[in-house]
Amino acid sequence: MTVRILIADDHKLVRAGLAMLIEEIPGYEVIAQADDGVSALESAIRLKPDVILVDINMPRMSGLECLAKLREQAPEIHVLMLSMYANEEHVIRSLNLGARGYLLKDATPSELELAIRTVADGNLWLSAAVSTQVLKRYGTRGQPAGEKDDVLTARQQQILQRLAEGASIKEIAFELSVSIKTVETHKAQIMERLGLHDIPALVRYAIRNGIVAL
């Protein structure tokens, strides 16, 4: 099945370069391009791409504003944020708003491909410079890595990992041969025991504790 991509960036040459690179990836195609946040949101809602690459800085509506509206209106679309800078505030806000990845524009073609494949599969991708920065920041906050691991059962740790990797409740239930209700119960218990309140917080915890690979 072909993975459908939408590119949103206000620089025509950047869009053209990304489109050319993506079209070379087998099984991936660029279905549309947008040069501002408003057009990106409208095209995403109308075309329902599998992945949308969204530049942080765009006219009419910023990439972060576009991301927030996409989470409300089309949460099934995986969003990969694009930026020239490893700005920690932008990275954390992007993750909080539900982005599945944050890619720097100086990435190599192979890194672009890996990032898109990872995000398309529902998993988390952060550029190396970004992930190092995020890990350093979160490594100095709250509980040290591993301190809370003993409060989770082996099954809960397994479910925590799959949730952080982007798997759905239904997918996890199928993989573990248990009911959806069982997975939902484990999820609620994990959130309660770790003091977390949403999936982005769970992902950050998993990154900080080395539960998911970046």
N, C-alpha and C positions, 0 to 999 in steps of 0.2 A: 504494500500500500504506500502511495506517495505521501510524503510529509509536506504539507503546504505552509509556506513561509510568507509573512508580510514584513516589509522593512520600512521603518519610520525614522527618517533623519532629514534634517533641513539642508544638508549639503548633497548636491546632485552627484558629485564625483564619489563621495562615500557610498551613497546608495548604489551607484553603478558598480563600484568595486565589490561591494558585498554581494550584490546579485550575481555577478560573474563567478565569484568563488563558490557561492551556494549552488548555482546551477551545475557546477562540476561534481557535486556530491551525489552519487547514485541514490535514487529514491527520494530526492529532495527537489522542490521547485518553488520559485518565487512567484506568487500569484498576484501580488500588488505591491506598490510603493506609495509612501505618503511623505509630504515635506513639512508637516506640522502636526501638533498633537490632536487637533480637532479632526483633521482628515484621517489620522491614524485610528482614532476611536471609531469614527463612522465606518471606515473600511473594515475594521476588525469585527464590528457587530454585524455588518452586512455579509461579509465573506466567510466568517468563522474559520480563520486559519488555525493550524495546529500550534504554530509558534509565531510570536511577533517580536521582532527586534526593535527596541524603542530607545532612541537617543534621550539622554537626560535633559539636555537643553534644546528646546524647540520653540518656535513662535506660536502664538495663539493659545497654546496649552503646553505646559512642560511635560516631560516624560513621566515624572512622578505623579502629576495630576492625571495624566492619561492612564497610568497604571492603576491608580485608585479607582477610577471610573470603570476600568475593565474588570476589576475584581468584583464590582457591584453588578455589572451588566453582562459580563461574559466570563465568569470565573473558570470555565473549562479551558480557556486559552492559556497556554504557557508563555510567560513573558521573560525575555532575556534583555536586561538593560544594557545599554552601550554608553561609554563615557571615555573622555580623554584622560580623566583623573581618577586616582584611587581615593576619592574623598570618603572618609569613614562615615560621615553623617549621611551621605547619599547611599552608601552601601547598606547601612543599618536600616535606613528608612525604606529602601527598596525591598529588603527582606521582610520588614514589618508589614509592608503593603501587599506582600504575596508574590513578589518576583521570584522566579525559579533560578535566576542567574544574574551575574554582573560581570560583563566582559569589557576589558579595556580595548580601546581602538588601536593600540599598537600591537595587538595580538597577531601571531603568525597565522597563516591559512590553516595549518593543521590544528591549532588551538581553537580557531573559529569553528571548524568542523566538529571537534570534540565537544565544544560548548553547546552547539546546536543539537547534536545527537543526545547529549546528556539531558538537556532541558526538554527536548521532545519526548524523552522517555519518562518525564515526570520527576527527574532527579535534580539535585542542586549543583550548580556550577559557579565557582568564583575564580577569577583570574588569580594567578599565583601571588602577585603583589597584594591583591585585595585580601586573599585568604590569610596571608601572613599577618596583615594588619588587624584583621578581625580577630584572629586567634590570640594575638598579643593583647588586644584590648579586653576580650572576654576572659582571657586567662588570668587577669588581675582582678576580676570581679567575683563576688559571691563565693560559692563553695569551690575548693580546689577540685581539679579533675579527679573523678573516681570516688569522691567522698560519699556520694549518694547512691552509688551503684548497688550497695548491699540492701537497699530498701526495695529493690525490684526483684521479682522472681526471674528465673531464666527465661520463661516464656514472655514476660513483660519486657525484658531487655531485647528480646527478638522482635517483638512488635514495635517497640520504640525505634529500633533501627530501621525497620521497613517504613514506618510512618515518616521518619526523617528523610528517607530516600525518595519520598513522594508517592508511595504505594497507597491505593485506596483501601478503605475498610473491606470492601468486597474482594479485592485482590488478595489481601492478607488472609481473609477467612478461607478462600479457596486454597492458597498455598499451604496453610496449616491444617486444613481439613476440619475446621471448626465453624460454628455458626457466626453470622454477622453480629448477632447480639453479644456473643462471647468476646469478640474483638472490641466492640464498642465499650463493653464493661472494663476490659483491660485498659483501654485507652483512657477512660475516665479515672481509673485507679492510678495510672502512670502520671497523669496531669496533677492529681491530688497529692501524690507522694513526693513529686518533684517540685511542687509549688508553681506549676506552669498553668497558663490560662488559654493558650492558643497554639496552633501549629508552628507559626514563625518562632515562637519562644522555644518550642520543642526542638526545632531545627538548630537554633543557636546553641542550645544545650548539647545536642548531639555533636555539633562541630567542635565545641569547646572541650568535650570529653573524648574526642577521637572515635566516636561511634560510627560516623559516616566519613567516607573519604571525599576529599575535595578534588 
